[in-house]
Amino acid sequence: MPNLLATEPSAYLKSAAHQPVHWHPWGEGAFARARAEDKPILLDIGAVWCHWCHVMDGESYDDPEVATLLNDAFVCIKVDRDERPDVDTRYQRAVQALTGQGGWPLTAFLTPEGEVFFGGTYFPPEDNHYGRPGFVSVLKQVAGIYRQQREKVAENAKAIRQHVTESLNEAKGGTIAPAILDEAASRMARLFDVRFGGFGTAPKFPHPAACDFLLARWRDTGEDWMREVVEKTLTAMAQGGIRDHVGGGFHRYSVDEHWIVPHFEKMAYDNAELLHAYLNGYSGLGNPLFREVTGGIVDWVLEVLSDGERGVFHTSQDADVGVGDDGDYWTWTPEEVRDALKDEKAYHVIRHVYDVEAEGEMHHNPRKNVLWWKRDPAGDDEWPILRDALRRLKAARGARQAPYVDTTPYVNWNAMMASAFLHAGAVLDRPECNQLALRVLDRVWREAWDEGRGMGHVIGRPKPGGLLEDNIHAAAAFLDAYEATGDAEWLTRAVAVMRYCGRAHWDDAAGGFYDVAPARATGGTTYLATRAKPIQDSPTPSPNGVAGLVLARLWALTDDQEWRRLLDRQLAAFAGAAADLSLYGATLLRAVDWAVNPSTRVEVLGPRGEGAACDMHLLALQVFRPRKVVVRKVADRPAATVCVGTTCSLPVTTPDALRELLT
């Protein structure tokens, strides 16, 4: 018999519908049952793209004996972290308080009131030599503690609840000043990996917002080290195995400090933010490799992660095809390369460039190689051979069974990708990117927006809703659409969304935006009743940081001082944390940059259609400048002005003259 997940819209929950565990979706029904039967709750939070979630499903939740133990002693709830980021945020904090780390799968044990008293992440089925206790042992121990040591359970739950409540409010008041930017940049420099690029050590994640922040600082200050950090980081990721050299786009993170072996899932939000970073890198630094990378991301999204007819961007592509697989779709043995190419010269070029050896990088199958750019082709004559060989490898990989693509159209990630595609449409001069992005954003407005309830979380579905990040990312993308088209309706829509956020999410007493609307916070557990003020970029750009950017851009676009007043209050609410967060608060720092330094406003007038005005508008969108907004207005004759702060240029009438002004 299928469990209660069979009718859920989430692909991740549906994938567990066959399991013998009596799963419940998140909701009052599960908590009511736990209270009635006086049982602890097992909460499993994961995602359809998550490798270790699939591993734990196969090892434990598919096992009838484990299921019997779970069904007898627990009420079991399974949550899709993409569907319910509000649930995930809170329970991640709780498990981090217990163990010092979080991640997916998240395995938490709750009281019937929903409060954590024990937890962890992945548990192997049996005790292992790495010191991880086996899942069966954990279940028996937790069930025993709940039955026999209620006072200890209550004590743990109370302490963890207090930590969660305190940690959810990341606001820390302070004064906004230019020194914040200098201190944050210095802290980023200390985290920079001078050998391999990026920040920190293994596992190594991309930090595209930090790259954007430092690139803007370099443009303002001329300090060469900032440029070097950005260029080395973007180059190392572009050459590493974290980038898909065959199909385009980036995997989620690298398990090693060299960027070679990735966790193979591909996420919409990562690729959207990396597309922005590489477009800025190409526009600001002129590196042709960065243009090649951006084209690869765009091509992959168009081919795999979008539906042009429906006007949506998809969520993710899984790492694996089945249990026991570990990136086999993405990796190659020497024999697989030779069979795909059927050309000894091409085979040797690929082996030389991409480090394909008899012993590869994958532990589960040592013959499997991750393709990463180790060295350039040996001569100019090998470049055409290399490009043709990559096309053949792509065709051969296309014949394999591809990992699952989650087609759920989440509003926040659709808005992020639409924003990146509008950026790519300008910098790469690819109108098809603009067309898809505008179609997606029109669907977001028509099918997700409600004047009274704000944005839903999924296009075309009223529930769940009430999340700040859906509203904020949509508002940011609407501003991008306004700059790209000159259509004032997009500005009107962005203003409407921000007015709603002011009513439903703004803390008028202390400043800052809460992550959930009040109606959302009144139901569920005590954890959900506590509203958060997130400012860290984890794993997506902080909605409060993005809100700062939106307020700054609205002020620059409209000259309405009310937006500047809100920007100052927003940033003051978090200013005390900005420099300390550094790498993990890069989106907030970008908003601080807008507040303390002059913005550049490019205003282009002229008739619609081909001609000098259209060319100047495209150029204004393409040229890299920190804190830039572009306004397009209809007029009889073409002209453009550039204002930096309160100083404006005389009008110019040709693209060459505008380029000189901007650069």
C-alpha positions in Angstrom: 0.0 0.0 0.0 1.3 3.5 -0.8 1.8 5.7 2.2 0.4 9.3 2.5 3.0 10.8 0.2 1.6 9.4 -3.0 -0.7 12.4 -3.6 1.8 15.0 -2.7 3.0 17.4 -5.5 6.6 17.2 -4.5 8.8 14.9 -6.6 10.9 14.1 -3.6 7.9 13.0 -1.5 6.4 11.1 -4.3 9.7 9.2 -4.7 9.2 7.8 -1.2 5.5 6.8 -1.7 6.4 3.2 -2.2 8.4 2.8 1.0 7.1 0.6 3.8 7.5 3.5 6.3 4.2 5.1 7.2 5.3 8.6 6.1 3.2 11.7 6.7 3.7 15.0 4.9 4.3 18.0 7.1 1.1 19.1 8.7 -1.1 19.1 11.8 -2.3 15.5 11.1 1.1 14.1 11.9 1.5 16.1 15.1 -2.0 15.2 16.2 -1.3 11.5 15.8 2.0 11.8 17.7 0.2 13.5 20.6 -2.6 10.9 20.6 -0.3 7.9 20.5 2.4 9.6 22.7 5.2 8.9 20.2 8.3 10.8 19.2 8.5 12.1 15.6 11.2 11.2 13.1 11.6 14.1 10.8 13.4 13.5 7.5 14.2 16.6 5.4 15.8 16.1 2.0 15.5 16.8 -1.7 15.1 15.0 -4.9 18.6 16.1 -6.1 20.4 15.0 -2.8 22.7 12.0 -3.3 22.9 11.0 0.4 19.2 11.3 0.7 18.9 8.6 -2.0 21.5 6.6 -0.2 19.7 6.7 3.1 16.4 5.9 1.4 17.8 2.8 -0.2 19.7 1.6 2.8 17.2 2.3 5.5 13.8 3.6 4.5 13.3 0.9 1.8 14.2 -1.8 4.4 11.0 -3.6 5.8 12.7 -4.3 9.1 13.8 -0.7 9.6 10.3 0.4 8.6 8.7 -1.9 11.2 10.8 -0.3 13.9 9.9 3.2 12.7 6.2 2.4 12.4 6.0 0.9 15.8 7.9 3.5 17.8 7.6 6.8 15.8 5.4 9.0 13.8 7.4 9.7 10.6 7.3 12.9 8.6 9.1 13.6 5.4 9.8 17.1 4.1 11.1 18.4 0.8 13.5 21.2 1.7 12.8 23.0 -1.7 9.1 23.0 -1.0 9.4 24.1 2.6 12.5 26.1 3.1 10.9 27.6 6.3 10.7 24.2 7.9 14.2 23.3 6.8 15.8 26.5 8.1 14.5 26.1 11.6 15.3 22.4 12.0 18.7 22.8 10.4 19.5 25.3 13.2 18.3 22.8 15.8 20.5 20.0 14.6 23.5 22.3 14.1 23.1 23.2 17.8 23.3 19.5 18.7 26.0 18.3 16.3 27.8 21.4 15.0 26.8 20.6 11.4 23.8 20.4 9.2 23.0 19.3 5.7 20.8 16.8 3.9 19.4 14.4 4.7 18.5 16.0 7.9 17.4 13.4 10.5 15.7 15.0 13.5 13.8 13.5 16.4 11.0 15.6 17.8 8.6 15.7 20.7 4.9 15.6 19.6 5.0 19.4 19.9 7.6 19.5 17.2 10.7 20.3 19.3 14.0 18.6 18.6 15.7 16.6 21.3 18.1 14.6 19.2 19.3 14.5 15.6 21.9 14.3 12.9 22.3 14.1 9.1 23.1 10.8 7.3 23.1 7.7 9.4 24.5 4.4 7.9 22.3 1.3 8.3 24.8 -0.3 10.7 27.6 1.0 13.1 30.7 1.7 11.0 34.4 2.2 11.6 34.1 5.9 11.0 32.4 6.3 14.3 28.9 6.9 12.9 26.3 5.0 14.8 24.0 2.8 12.8 20.5 3.9 12.1 18.8 1.0 13.8 20.9 1.5 16.9 20.0 5.2 16.9 16.3 4.4 16.5 16.3 2.0 19.4 18.2 4.3 21.6 16.0 7.3 20.9 12.8 5.4 21.4 14.2 4.2 24.7 15.2 7.6 25.9 11.8 9.0 24.9 10.0 6.3 26.9 12.2 6.2 30.0 13.8 9.7 30.3 11.1 12.2 29.7 12.8 14.8 31.9 16.0 14.6 29.9 14.0 14.8 26.6 12.2 17.9 27.8 15.4 19.5 29.1 17.1 18.9 25.7 14.1 20.2 23.8 13.9 23.4 25.8 17.6 24.2 25.4 17.6 23.6 21.7 14.4 25.6 21.2 16.0 28.5 23.0 19.0 28.3 20.7 16.8 28.1 17.6 14.7 31.1 18.7 17.8 33.2 19.4 19.7 32.2 16.2 16.9 32.8 13.8 17.1 36.6 14.3 20.4 37.4 12.5 19.9 41.2 12.8 22.6 43.1 14.6 22.2 46.9 14.6 25.0 49.2 13.7 26.1 52.2 11.6 26.6 51.9 7.9 30.1 53.3 6.9 32.6 52.7 4.1 34.9 51.0 6.6 32.6 48.0 6.7 33.4 47.3 3.1 37.2 47.5 3.7 37.0 45.2 6.7 34.8 42.7 5.0 37.1 42.6 1.9 40.1 42.1 4.2 38.4 39.1 5.9 37.6 37.6 2.5 41.3 38.0 1.5 42.2 35.9 4.6 39.9 33.1 3.5 41.1 33.1 -0.1 42.9 30.0 -1.3 46.0 31.4 -3.0 46.9 28.0 -4.5 43.6 26.8 -6.0 41.3 29.8 -6.0 38.0 30.1 -4.1 37.6 30.5 -0.4 38.3 28.0 2.5 39.2 24.4 2.1 37.4 21.2 1.2 34.5 20.9 0.7 34.7 24.0 -1.4 31.6 25.9 -2.5 31.3 28.7 -5.1 30.7 32.1 -3.6 29.5 34.1 -6.6 28.2 37.1 -4.5 31.7 37.5 -3.0 33.2 37.6 -6.5 30.7 40.2 -7.5 31.4 42.3 -4.4 35.2 42.1 -4.9 35.0 42.9 -8.6 33.0 46.0 -7.8 35.5 47.0 -5.1 38.4 46.5 -7.5 36.6 48.7 -10.1 36.3 51.4 -7.4 39.7 51.2 -5.7 42.0 49.8 -8.3 43.5 47.4 -5.8 45.0 44.6 -7.9 44.6 41.8 -5.3 40.8 42.0 -5.5 41.0 41.4 -9.3 43.4 38.6 -8.8 41.1 36.9 -6.2 38.1 37.1 -8.6 40.0 36.1 -11.7 41.8 33.2 -10.1 38.6 31.9 -8.5 36.5 32.1 -11.6 39.2 30.6 -13.7 39.8 27.7 -11.3 36.1 26.8 -11.2 35.9 27.1 -15.0 38.8 24.7 -15.4 37.8 22.3 -12.6 35.5 19.3 -12.6 32.8 21.4 -10.8 32.1 22.7 -14.2 30.4 20.4 -16.7 32.8 20.7 -19.7 30.6 18.5 -21.9 27.1 19.8 -21.3 27.6 23.2 -19.6 26.7 24.5 -16.2 28.1 23.8 -12.8 27.6 21.1 -10.2 26.8 22.2 -6.6 30.2 22.1 -4.9 33.6 20.4 -4.9 34.5 17.7 -2.4 38.2 18.6 -2.8 40.0 21.9 -2.6 41.2 21.6 -6.2 37.7 21.9 -7.6 38.1 18.6 -9.4 35.6 16.1 -7.9 32.1 17.6 -7.5 28.9 16.7 -5.8 27.2 16.2 -9.2 23.7 17.7 -8.7 23.1 20.8 -10.6 21.0 23.5 -9.0 19.1 26.4 -10.7 20.1 28.9 -8.0 23.8 28.0 -8.2 23.8 28.4 -12.0 21.8 31.6 -11.9 24.2 33.3 -9.5 27.3 31.9 -11.3 25.9 33.1 -14.6 25.8 36.6 -13.1 29.3 36.3 -11.7 30.9 35.1 -15.0 29.0 37.7 -17.0 30.4 40.4 -14.7 33.8 38.8 -14.9 33.7 38.8 -18.7 32.3 42.4 -18.9 34.7 43.7 -16.3 37.8 41.8 -17.1 37.4 40.8 -20.7 38.5 37.2 -20.2 37.2 35.1 -23.1 37.1 32.0 -21.0 34.4 33.6 -18.9 32.3 34.2 -22.0 32.7 30.6 -23.0 31.5 29.5 -19.5 28.4 31.8 -19.6 27.4 30.4 -23.0 27.7 26.9 -21.6 25.4 27.7 -18.7 22.8 29.3 -21.0 22.9 26.4 -23.4 22.5 23.8 -20.6 19.6 25.7 -19.1 17.8 26.1 -22.4 18.3 22.4 -23.2 17.8 20.8 -19.8 16.5 23.2 -17.1 13.7 25.1 -18.8 10.5 24.7 -20.8 10.2 27.4 -23.3 6.6 26.6 -24.3 5.4 26.7 -20.7 7.6 29.6 -19.8 9.3 28.1 -16.7 12.8 27.3 -15.4 13.1 23.9 -13.6 14.7 23.4 -10.2 17.5 20.9 -10.4 19.1 18.0 -12.1 19.9 15.0 -9.9 23.5 13.8 -9.3 22.7 10.1 -9.9 20.4 7.8 -11.8 19.9 5.2 -9.1 21.1 3.9 -5.7 24.7 2.9 -5.8 25.4 5.3 -8.6 27.8 8.1 -7.8 28.0 10.4 -10.8 28.3 7.7 -13.4 26.3 9.7 -15.9 28.8 12.6 -15.7 32.1 10.6 -15.6 34.1 8.5 -18.1 36.4 5.5 -18.2 39.2 5.7 -20.9 37.2 3.0 -22.8 34.0 5.0 -22.8 35.9 8.0 -24.2 37.5 5.9 -26.9 34.2 4.3 -27.9 32.4 7.7 -28.0 35.1 9.3 -30.2 36.1 6.5 -32.5 39.2 8.5 -33.4 42.6 7.9 -31.9 43.8 11.5 -32.4 40.7 12.9 -30.7 41.0 10.4 -27.9 44.6 11.4 -27.2 43.6 15.1 -27.2 40.8 14.6 -24.7 43.1 12.4 -22.5 45.8 15.1 -22.6 43.6 18.1 -21.9 41.1 16.5 -19.4 43.4 14.2 -17.5 41.6 11.0 -18.5 43.7 8.1 -17.0 43.4 4.4 -16.3 42.9 5.3 -12.7 40.3 8.1 -12.3 39.0 10.1 -9.3 35.9 8.2 -8.4 36.4 5.9 -5.3 33.3 3.7 -6.1 34.7 3.0 -9.5 38.4 3.9 -9.9 38.2 3.6 -13.7 35.8 6.6 -13.8 37.3 10.1 -14.6 35.9 13.5 -13.9 36.7 15.7 -16.8 38.7 18.8 -15.7 41.0 21.1 -17.7 44.5 20.1 -16.7 46.4 21.5 -19.6 45.8 23.3 -23.0 45.9 21.4 -26.3 49.5 20.7 -27.4 49.1 22.9 -30.5 46.8 25.2 -32.5 45.8 22.3 -34.7 44.3 20.4 -31.7 41.7 23.1 -30.8 39.3 22.2 -33.6 39.8 18.5 -32.7 39.0 19.2 -29.1 35.8 21.1 -29.9 34.6 18.3 -32.2 35.5 15.7 -29.6 33.4 17.5 -26.9 30.4 17.5 -29.3 30.9 13.7 -29.7 31.2 13.1 -26.0 28.0 15.1 -25.5 26.2 13.0 -28.0 27.4 9.8 -26.4 26.4 11.0 -22.9 23.0 11.9 -24.3 22.5 8.2 -25.1 22.9 7.3 -21.4 20.0 7.4 -19.0 20.0 11.0 -17.7 19.6 11.9 -14.0 16.1 13.1 -13.0 15.2 16.8 -13.6 12.8 18.3 -11.0 10.4 20.5 -13.1 8.7 22.2 -10.1 8.7 25.9 -11.0 9.6 27.6 -7.7 9.0 31.3 -7.8 12.3 32.4 -6.1 14.5 30.3 -8.3 12.6 31.1 -11.5 13.0 34.8 -10.7 16.8 34.3 -10.0 17.3 32.5 -13.3 15.2 35.0 -15.2 17.3 37.8 -13.8 20.5 36.0 -14.9 19.0 35.4 -18.4 18.2 39.0 -18.8 21.8 39.8 -17.9 23.0 37.1 -20.4 20.7 38.4 -23.1 22.4 41.8 -23.0 26.1 40.8 -22.4 26.0 37.9 -24.9 23.5 39.6 -27.2 21.2 36.6 -27.2 17.6 37.8 -27.6 16.3 34.3 -26.9 17.4 34.7 -23.3 15.4 37.8 -22.9 12.3 36.3 -24.5 12.3 33.3 -22.2 13.1 35.4 -19.1 10.3 37.9 -19.8 7.8 35.0 -20.4 8.8 33.4 -17.1 8.4 36.7 -15.2 5.0 37.3 -16.8 3.9 33.9 -15.6 5.2 34.7 -12.1 3.1 37.8 -12.0 0.0 36.2 -13.5 0.0 32.9 -11.7 1.9 33.4 -8.4 1.1 37.0 -7.3 -1.9 37.9 -5.1 -2.3 41.4 -3.8 -3.4 40.2 -0.4 -1.1 37.2 0.1 2.0 38.1 -2.0 3.8 35.6 -4.0 3.1 31.9 -3.8 6.1 29.6 -3.7 5.3 27.6 -6.8 4.0 29.1 -10.1 0.4 28.1 -10.6 -0.1 26.7 -7.0 -1.5 28.8 -4.2 0.2 26.8 -1.4 2.7 27.0 0.1 3.1 30.8 0.3 4.0 33.6 2.6 7.8 33.4 2.0 9.9 36.5 1.9 12.4 35.1 -0.6 9.8 34.5 -3.3 8.6 38.1 -3.1 12.1 39.7 -2.9 13.6 37.7 -5.7 10.6 38.4 -7.9 10.9 42.2 -7.2 14.6 42.1 -8.1 13.9 40.3 -11.4 11.0 42.8 -12.2 13.5 45.6 -11.9 15.9 43.8 -14.2 13.0 43.4 -16.7 12.3 47.2 -16.4 15.9 48.0 -17.2 16.1 45.6 -20.0 12.8 46.7 -21.7 12.0 50.2 -20.6 8.5 49.0 -20.0 7.2 50.9 -16.9 4.8 48.1 -16.0 7.7 46.0 -14.7 8.7 48.9 -12.3 5.1 49.1 -11.2 5.1 45.4 -10.4 8.3 45.6 -8.4 6.9 48.5 -6.4 3.7 46.5 -5.7 5.7 43.5 -4.4 7.9 45.7 -2.1 4.8 47.5 -0.8 3.4 44.1 0.1 6.7 43.1 1.8 6.5 46.3 3.8 3.0 45.3 5.1 3.6 41.6 5.6 7.3 41.1 6.4 8.8 44.4 7.6 9.7 44.9 11.3 8.7 48.5 11.9 10.2 48.5 15.4 13.7 47.3 14.6 14.0 47.2 10.8 14.6 44.3 8.6 12.3 41.8 6.9 11.0 38.6 8.5 11.2 35.4 6.4 7.5 34.5 6.7 4.3 36.5 6.8 2.4 36.6 10.1 -0.3 34.2 8.8 2.3 31.6 8.0 3.9 31.9 11.5 0.7 31.3 13.4 0.4 27.6 12.5 2.6 24.6 13.0 5.2 24.1 15.7 6.7 26.6 18.1 9.7 26.7 15.7 7.6 27.9 12.9 5.9 30.4 15.1 9.3 32.1 15.5 9.9 34.4 12.6 13.4 34.7 11.3 15.4 37.6 10.0 18.0 35.8 7.7 21.0 37.7 6.4 23.5 35.0 5.6 23.8 33.7 2.0 23.1 30.1 2.6 22.6 28.4 0.2 21.0 31.2 -1.8 21.4 35.0 -1.6 19.9 36.3 1.7 16.5 37.7 1.1 17.3 40.6 3.4 20.5 41.3 1.5 18.6 41.2 -1.8 15.9 43.4 -0.3 18.7 46.0 0.4 19.7 45.8 -3.3 16.1 46.2 -4.4 15.6 49.3 -2.2 18.8 50.8 -3.4 17.9 50.3 -7.0 14.4 51.6 -6.5 15.9 54.8 -5.0 18.3 55.2 -7.9 15.6 54.5 -10.5 12.8 56.7 -9.0 14.6 59.4 -6.9 11.9 58.6 -4.3 13.4 59.4 -0.9 11.1 56.9 0.8 13.1 54.1 -0.7 16.3 55.6 0.6 14.8 55.9 4.0 13.8 52.3 4.0 17.3 51.3 2.7 19.0 53.1 5.5 16.8 51.4 8.1 17.2 48.0 6.4 21.0 48.2 6.4 21.2 49.7 9.9 19.3 46.6 11.2 22.2 44.4 10.1 25.2 46.7 10.0 26.7 45.3 13.2 27.0 41.9 11.5 28.1 42.9 8.0 31.9 42.9 8.3 31.9 39.8 10.6 29.8 37.8 8.1 32.1 38.9 5.3 32.1 36.0 2.8 28.7 34.7 4.1 27.1 38.1 4.0 28.3 39.2 0.5 24.8 40.1 -0.7 24.3 42.4 2.3 27.8 44.0 1.6 26.8 44.7 -2.0 23.8 46.6 -0.7 26.0 48.5 1.8 28.2 49.4 -1.2 25.1 51.0 -2.9 24.4 53.0 0.2 27.8 54.5 0.8 29.1 55.0 -2.8 27.5 56.9 -5.7 25.4 55.0 -8.2 25.6 55.3 -12.0 22.3 56.1 -13.8 22.3 55.7 -17.5 19.3 57.2 -19.2 18.7 56.4 -22.9 16.1 58.3 -24.9 15.0 57.6 -28.5 12.5 55.8 -30.7 11.9 52.1 -30.3 13.2 49.7 -32.8 16.6 49.4 -34.5 18.8 52.5 -34.4 21.2 54.5 -32.3 18.9 54.5 -29.2 18.5 50.7 -29.2 22.3 50.3 -29.7 23.0 52.7 -26.8 20.5 50.9 -24.6 22.2 47.5 -25.2 25.6 49.0 -24.6 24.4 50.5 -21.3 23.2 47.1 -20.2 26.5 45.4 -21.3 29.2 47.6 -19.8 30.3 46.6 -16.3 30.0 49.4 -13.7 29.3 48.9 -10.0 25.9 50.2 -8.8 24.5 50.9 -12.3 20.9 51.4 -13.3 19.6 51.8 -16.8 16.5 53.8 -17.7 15.1 53.6 -21.3 12.5 56.2 -22.4 10.8 56.9 -25.7 11.6 60.1 -27.5 11.9 61.5 -31.1 15.7 61.6 -31.2 18.4 59.4 -29.7 20.4 60.7 -26.7 22.0 59.3 -23.6 23.2 60.8 -20.4 25.3 59.3 -17.6 24.9 60.5 -14.0 27.3 59.4 -11.3 25.9 60.5 -8.0 24.6 64.0 -8.5 26.9 64.8 -11.5 25.6 64.3 -15.0 27.2 64.3 -18.4 26.0 66.3 -21.4 23.8 64.1 -23.7 25.6 62.0 -26.3 24.0 60.5 -29.4 26.2 57.6 -30.5 27.2 54.3 -29.0 30.9 55.1 -29.2 30.4 58.3 -27.3 28.4 56.5 -24.6 31.0 53.8 -24.3 33.7 56.4 -23.7 31.6 57.9 -20.9 30.9 54.6 -19.3 34.5 53.3 -19.4 
